Every structure is written in C-alpha cells, then in structure tokens.
Amino acid sequence: MLTSLALTSILGGALGNMIDRFEAGSVLDIFQMKVSEWQSAPFNLADVSILAGVAIVFISTLIHERWEEKS
C-alpha cells in the first residue's frame, strides 16, 4: 500500500514537471517560504510530491528491513 502511494506520488510529480516544461518551457508553480529573516529555496508542488514519494519509499524500506531482522 505504501509503495503504491509513493510510486504514484513520484510519477505524478514527474508528470507535472514534464507537462509544465512542454507547455510553458519552465516550471510554473514556484513557491518560496519566508519566516522572519529565514527563507527557503524556491520549490514547486511537483518537486514536493517527488520528495514525499522518495521519503515514503525510504522509510518503508527501513521499516521492512528491521521487521525482517526481528523475524
């Protein structure tokens, strides 16, 4: 279940970036967070989706490996 969610998130983000690149020539939905004097690097929703998918795969793999070690 988690793997399906992660791969769907990665694929959706990749397709979102690809569509932006083909239609507009660049990524359109760029955000930047600013809190007081700190500000983040610019990012877009597709990149967040890809990052979330990769994080889910990583965490799921760690959990699965530890589960196998205990068995």
Summary of the structure (lengths in Angstrom):
residues: 71
radius of gyration: 16.1
end to end distance: 21.0
largest distance: 51.5
contacts: 175
relative contact order: 0.20
helix: 69%
strand: 11%
